[in-house]
Amino acid sequence: MIKDEILDAFDALGFKMEPIDDFGYGFDYEGSNYLYLPSDNDEDFVNVCIPGIYELEEGEDMLYYKLVDKINSSMKYVKSYKYGGRVWLFYERELIGGEDLMMLLSHMILSLEASYNFARKAMAELKASDDGDEAADTPEADGGDESDDNAETNENDGGIEL
């Protein structure tokens, strides 16, 4: 059974695989938690992921879409999805036969790690960009003072007249 061969390859690479109920197997690498998710329906399907790299807060839908788009369009082999209100990274692959499982799993893990580092940088940039956009919308960003007693509302265009 290929699942046993994959678990043996993880063991040979030095990973301690922890069963997680009926979900799969967890392991750690470089301070991050990973999951190997064997498929009951397709034993030639290999799926390794990093769960929950970012928890979405209320009102962050656009930030989520920007992050996922940036990851999915920039990184090879790894794709990101929302699962349970968090962003996850997945590397999925079909086994064709004769693969060196230790090399394959090493590549999957290193690709996921690189994608996680990319995602952290991308999220920081996106948040900074969003914060900058919000700051540009405030009167202070235009040099104005929101406590100006002389400000009147212009009923024609909804703007502020000084």
JOCOR-V926249 format. One record per backbone hydrogen bond with DSSP energy under -0.5 kcal/mol. NH is the residue of the N-H (numbers start at 1). CO is the residue of the C=O. Records with the same first field share a line. If there is no record, write none. Layout:
NH=CO + CO
This chain:
4=1
5=1
6=2
7=3
8=4
9=5
10=6
11=7
12=8
13=9
14=11
15=10
17=15
18=26
19=17
20=24
21=19
23=20
24=20
25=36
26=18
27=34
29=32
32=29
34=27
35=49
36=25
37=35 + 47
38=36
39=45
40=38
45=42
46=44 + 93
48=91
49=35
50=89
51=49
53=87
54=87
56=54 + 85
60=57
64=60
65=61
66=62
67=63
68=64
69=65
70=66
71=67
72=68
73=69
74=70 + 71
75=71
78=76
79=90
81=88
83=81 + 86
86=83
87=54
88=81
89=50
90=79
91=48
92=77
93=46
95=44
96=94
101=99
104=100
105=101
106=102
107=103
108=104
109=105
110=106
111=107
112=108
113=109
114=110
115=111
116=112
117=113
118=114
119=115
120=116
121=117
122=118
123=119
124=120
125=121
126=122
127=123
128=124
129=125
130=126
131=127
132=128
133=129
134=130
135=131
136=132
137=133 + 134
138=135
141=138
142=138 + 139
143=140
144=139
146=144
148=145
151=148
152=161
154=159
155=153
158=154
161=152
